[in-house]
Amino acid sequence: MTILILILTASFIISLILTFSSLSEQSVHWFIIAIAFLAMFTGGLMAGGRAKEKGLLVGAVTALTFSLLTLLIQFLGYDVSFTNEQYLFHGLYILTGAIGGVVGVNLSGD
Protein backbone atom coordinates (compact mmCIF):
# COMPACT_ATOMS: atom_id res chain seq x y z
CA MET A 1 0.00 0.00 0.00
CA THR A 2 2.90 2.32 0.75
CA ILE A 3 4.28 1.96 -2.77
CA LEU A 4 0.91 2.77 -4.31
CA ILE A 5 0.44 5.89 -2.18
CA LEU A 6 3.97 7.14 -2.93
CA ILE A 7 3.63 6.52 -6.67
CA LEU A 8 0.19 8.15 -6.88
CA THR A 9 1.33 11.20 -4.90
CA ALA A 10 4.48 11.60 -6.99
CA SER A 11 2.49 11.14 -10.21
CA PHE A 12 0.04 13.83 -9.17
CA ILE A 13 2.80 16.29 -8.29
CA ILE A 14 4.73 15.59 -11.51
CA SER A 15 1.55 15.95 -13.59
CA LEU A 16 0.94 19.35 -12.00
CA ILE A 17 4.52 20.40 -12.74
CA LEU A 18 4.22 19.25 -16.35
CA THR A 19 0.85 20.96 -16.78
CA PHE A 20 1.81 24.33 -15.34
CA SER A 21 5.39 24.63 -16.57
CA SER A 22 7.24 24.41 -19.84
CA LEU A 23 8.92 21.11 -18.90
CA SER A 24 8.34 18.07 -21.09
CA GLU A 25 8.03 14.42 -20.08
CA GLN A 26 11.48 13.76 -21.51
CA SER A 27 13.05 16.37 -19.25
CA VAL A 28 11.75 14.67 -16.07
CA HIS A 29 12.18 11.06 -17.27
CA TRP A 30 15.10 10.20 -14.98
CA PHE A 31 13.48 12.00 -12.06
CA ILE A 32 10.37 9.83 -12.47
CA ILE A 33 12.49 6.67 -12.56
CA ALA A 34 14.35 7.75 -9.41
CA ILE A 35 11.05 8.33 -7.62
CA ALA A 36 9.85 4.87 -8.67
CA PHE A 37 12.97 3.21 -7.28
CA LEU A 38 12.70 5.24 -4.08
CA ALA A 39 9.07 4.14 -3.71
CA MET A 40 10.02 0.47 -4.21
CA PHE A 41 12.79 0.75 -1.64
CA THR A 42 10.52 2.52 0.84
CA GLY A 43 7.73 0.00 0.33
CA GLY A 44 10.15 -2.89 0.86
CA LEU A 45 11.62 -1.14 3.89
CA MET A 46 8.23 -0.71 5.54
CA ALA A 47 7.08 -4.24 4.65
CA GLY A 48 10.30 -5.74 6.00
CA GLY A 49 10.06 -3.66 9.15
CA ARG A 50 6.53 -4.88 9.78
CA ALA A 51 7.36 -8.52 9.02
CA LYS A 52 10.52 -8.46 11.20
CA GLU A 53 11.86 -11.53 9.34
CA LYS A 54 12.40 -12.76 5.79
CA GLY A 55 12.90 -9.21 4.54
CA LEU A 56 14.32 -10.30 1.21
CA LEU A 57 11.18 -12.26 0.39
CA VAL A 58 8.72 -9.74 1.85
CA GLY A 59 10.30 -6.78 0.04
CA ALA A 60 10.48 -8.67 -3.26
CA VAL A 61 6.84 -9.76 -2.99
CA THR A 62 5.79 -6.19 -2.20
CA ALA A 63 7.50 -4.85 -5.33
CA LEU A 64 6.30 -7.85 -7.37
CA THR A 65 2.73 -7.04 -6.38
CA PHE A 66 3.17 -3.50 -7.69
CA SER A 67 4.73 -4.82 -10.92
CA LEU A 68 1.90 -7.28 -11.48
CA LEU A 69 -0.68 -4.57 -10.85
CA THR A 70 1.08 -2.35 -13.37
CA LEU A 71 1.19 -5.18 -15.91
CA LEU A 72 -2.51 -5.91 -15.44
CA ILE A 73 -3.51 -2.28 -15.86
CA GLN A 74 -1.31 -1.85 -18.91
CA PHE A 75 -2.31 -5.15 -20.55
CA LEU A 76 -6.02 -5.19 -19.75
CA GLY A 77 -6.62 -1.44 -19.82
CA TYR A 78 -4.48 -0.46 -22.79
CA ASP A 79 -4.01 -3.83 -24.55
CA VAL A 80 -0.24 -3.36 -24.56
CA SER A 81 2.32 -5.78 -23.15
CA PHE A 82 5.54 -4.82 -21.35
CA THR A 83 8.49 -3.83 -23.49
CA ASN A 84 11.95 -5.26 -22.83
CA GLU A 85 12.91 -2.01 -21.12
CA GLN A 86 9.88 -2.27 -18.81
CA TYR A 87 10.75 -5.88 -17.94
CA LEU A 88 14.24 -4.67 -17.00
CA PHE A 89 12.90 -1.83 -14.87
CA HIS A 90 10.37 -4.03 -13.09
CA GLY A 91 13.04 -6.64 -12.42
CA LEU A 92 15.16 -3.91 -10.87
CA TYR A 93 12.12 -2.68 -8.92
CA ILE A 94 11.75 -6.14 -7.40
CA LEU A 95 15.45 -6.22 -6.54
CA THR A 96 15.19 -2.75 -4.98
CA GLY A 97 12.13 -3.78 -2.96
CA ALA A 98 14.00 -6.87 -1.74
CA ILE A 99 16.96 -4.74 -0.62
CA GLY A 100 14.54 -2.39 1.14
CA GLY A 101 12.97 -5.39 2.89
CA VAL A 102 16.37 -6.55 4.16
CA VAL A 103 17.15 -3.08 5.47
CA GLY A 104 13.70 -2.87 7.05
CA VAL A 105 14.17 -6.13 8.95
CA ASN A 106 17.56 -5.00 10.17
CA LEU A 107 16.22 -1.63 11.29
CA SER A 108 13.26 -3.19 13.13
CA GLY A 109 15.57 -4.16 15.97
CA ASP A 110 14.30 -7.57 17.05
C-alpha positions as CSV (number, residue, x, y, z in Angstrom):
1,M,0.0,0.0,0.0
2,T,2.9,2.3,0.7
3,I,4.3,2.0,-2.8
4,L,0.9,2.8,-4.3
5,I,0.4,5.9,-2.2
6,L,4.0,7.1,-2.9
7,I,3.6,6.5,-6.7
8,L,0.2,8.1,-6.9
9,T,1.3,11.2,-4.9
10,A,4.5,11.6,-7.0
11,S,2.5,11.1,-10.2
12,F,0.0,13.8,-9.2
13,I,2.8,16.3,-8.3
14,I,4.7,15.6,-11.5
15,S,1.6,16.0,-13.6
16,L,0.9,19.4,-12.0
17,I,4.5,20.4,-12.7
18,L,4.2,19.2,-16.4
19,T,0.9,21.0,-16.8
20,F,1.8,24.3,-15.3
21,S,5.4,24.6,-16.6
22,S,7.2,24.4,-19.8
23,L,8.9,21.1,-18.9
24,S,8.3,18.1,-21.1
25,E,8.0,14.4,-20.1
26,Q,11.5,13.8,-21.5
27,S,13.1,16.4,-19.2
28,V,11.8,14.7,-16.1
29,H,12.2,11.1,-17.3
30,W,15.1,10.2,-15.0
31,F,13.5,12.0,-12.1
32,I,10.4,9.8,-12.5
33,I,12.5,6.7,-12.6
34,A,14.4,7.8,-9.4
35,I,11.1,8.3,-7.6
36,A,9.8,4.9,-8.7
37,F,13.0,3.2,-7.3
38,L,12.7,5.2,-4.1
39,A,9.1,4.1,-3.7
40,M,10.0,0.5,-4.2
41,F,12.8,0.8,-1.6
42,T,10.5,2.5,0.8
43,G,7.7,0.0,0.3
44,G,10.1,-2.9,0.9
45,L,11.6,-1.1,3.9
46,M,8.2,-0.7,5.5
47,A,7.1,-4.2,4.6
48,G,10.3,-5.7,6.0
49,G,10.1,-3.7,9.1
50,R,6.5,-4.9,9.8
51,A,7.4,-8.5,9.0
52,K,10.5,-8.5,11.2
53,E,11.9,-11.5,9.3
54,K,12.4,-12.8,5.8
55,G,12.9,-9.2,4.5
56,L,14.3,-10.3,1.2
57,L,11.2,-12.3,0.4
58,V,8.7,-9.7,1.9
59,G,10.3,-6.8,0.0
60,A,10.5,-8.7,-3.3
61,V,6.8,-9.8,-3.0
62,T,5.8,-6.2,-2.2
63,A,7.5,-4.8,-5.3
64,L,6.3,-7.9,-7.4
65,T,2.7,-7.0,-6.4
66,F,3.2,-3.5,-7.7
67,S,4.7,-4.8,-10.9
68,L,1.9,-7.3,-11.5
69,L,-0.7,-4.6,-10.8
70,T,1.1,-2.4,-13.4
71,L,1.2,-5.2,-15.9
72,L,-2.5,-5.9,-15.4
73,I,-3.5,-2.3,-15.9
74,Q,-1.3,-1.9,-18.9
75,F,-2.3,-5.1,-20.5
76,L,-6.0,-5.2,-19.7
77,G,-6.6,-1.4,-19.8
78,Y,-4.5,-0.5,-22.8
79,D,-4.0,-3.8,-24.6
80,V,-0.2,-3.4,-24.6
81,S,2.3,-5.8,-23.1
82,F,5.5,-4.8,-21.4
83,T,8.5,-3.8,-23.5
84,N,11.9,-5.3,-22.8
85,E,12.9,-2.0,-21.1
86,Q,9.9,-2.3,-18.8
87,Y,10.8,-5.9,-17.9
88,L,14.2,-4.7,-17.0
89,F,12.9,-1.8,-14.9
90,H,10.4,-4.0,-13.1
91,G,13.0,-6.6,-12.4
92,L,15.2,-3.9,-10.9
93,Y,12.1,-2.7,-8.9
94,I,11.7,-6.1,-7.4
95,L,15.4,-6.2,-6.5
96,T,15.2,-2.8,-5.0
97,G,12.1,-3.8,-3.0
98,A,14.0,-6.9,-1.7
99,I,17.0,-4.7,-0.6
100,G,14.5,-2.4,1.1
101,G,13.0,-5.4,2.9
102,V,16.4,-6.6,4.2
103,V,17.2,-3.1,5.5
104,G,13.7,-2.9,7.1
105,V,14.2,-6.1,9.0
106,N,17.6,-5.0,10.2
107,L,16.2,-1.6,11.3
108,S,13.3,-3.2,13.1
109,G,15.6,-4.2,16.0
110,D,14.3,-7.6,17.0
